[in-house]
Amino acid sequence: MSEHKNEVKLEDIVSLAKRRGFIYPGSDVYGGLAGTWDYGPLGVSLKRNIMNLWWQMFVDGRDDMYGVDAAILMNQKVWQASGHVDTFTDPLVECNTCHARHRADKLDDANKCPNCGQTGTFGEAKQFNMMFKTNVGPVDDENSVSYLRPETAQGIFTNFKNVVDSFYPDVPFGIGQQGKAFRNEISPRDFVFRSREFEQMEIEYFVKEENWEAEFEKWVELCKQWFTALGLPESSVHELEVPEEDRAHYSKRTIDFEFDYPIGREELMGLAYRTDFDLKNIERVSKKSMEYRPKDGSDSYVPHVIEPSFGVERALMAVLVSAYREDEQNGEKRIFLALPYDLAPIKVAVCPLAKNNEALVAKARDIYAMLKEQVGDVLWIDSGNIGKNYRKMDEIGVPYVVTVDFETLEGDQKDTVTLRHRDTTNQERVELSNLISESKKR
Ligand code: GAP
């Protein structure tokens, strides 16, 4: 993992994210909706790049992994069987003075209302279920109740048998899924860190019970490789062995990987040993066998599960925090995002030195078209002066800016351009024939 660690403030990240079109508050024009966020053009790309990298690393890049994309709305029995209807709760307290409601285990002072400042006004904590409840179809009764999924995991468990029947993989094997999850958080807070609508990337890795510890350790290492790919400094990621009383109802062992966010050290993702809890519950409620029949004719069994559960928003926030840099160039403060190449929403920007010279602009357009075809995420930029363009590109983490000038058109330097490097601000003269390979360098 990289070693750079910085002390960026949350408001710097939030401000840059909004100013430069990464992330906006949800329903902003109507005053917002707490716990929801909208991704702008650059945010969508950054998020997709993170999710695509994950899919490549954990699904497409492996022979033992299968991808699914299950429906968000599921039969209510899923959430009864999984235990979410009964136990997916957070403790809620209400202030008797101002009637504000708070999550009891997240209060700075357990006796003081953070809204009105009164002490001793909380009643008994109640358990509040975090699932969003809805009705499916035109009849509003108990049979039509469904929930927006609070984790993507159940869409994997419910397809375990389908995938086995279709592909008959050898154990161990895994099923991965990415997608939206919804939780009616009592106190959404800290930018996208605790949202009511967010995305998860989850894997259920099916193993023989006796192998769970060895497989768990392998996943610890794989998670660390993932953090390196995201550009997170090793010193900012910490393993927390979650004590039994704090573990989810289904887990016999959990490691939380925590990250040093500007809000403090908080959970980035979790790795849990879910035993055969979920498949056994499906058997119990659906009355269908979830047993796996080994190809060698040995006894059938219900596999146990290792679950690495990655939150996209928390990964994205950790990426932004790790990439955020401030330095000084020519006496001026500069902000830049040192994003890993694979994650950068835009890889190269192309800029003609003068936007009124037809020949120059035409040449720059040709270079832009060539890069667009070969590199993909390329931006055309011809507004403002060159220094301002560089600043803007630095702030959105563009690794390379190509400037096309009069020397590109004729003379000794014909068919060369200036290639500027984001992190060092160094500029070099590069031949057009080498530009593609240079601007794909990670
Ligand atoms: N299937 C297991 C599961 O959902 P979890 O620890 O509740 O476990 C997994 O959630 C990950 O999802 C967390 O580590 C975090 O990255 C992300 N996550 C959970 N709640 C979130 C929220 N309200 N906002 C943003 N991300 C969240």
Residues whose N, C-alpha, C, O or C-beta is under 5 A from the ligand:
A	BS01	GAP	P150 E151 A153 R183 V192 F193 R194 S195 F198 E267 L268 M269 G270 S309 F310 G311 E313 R314
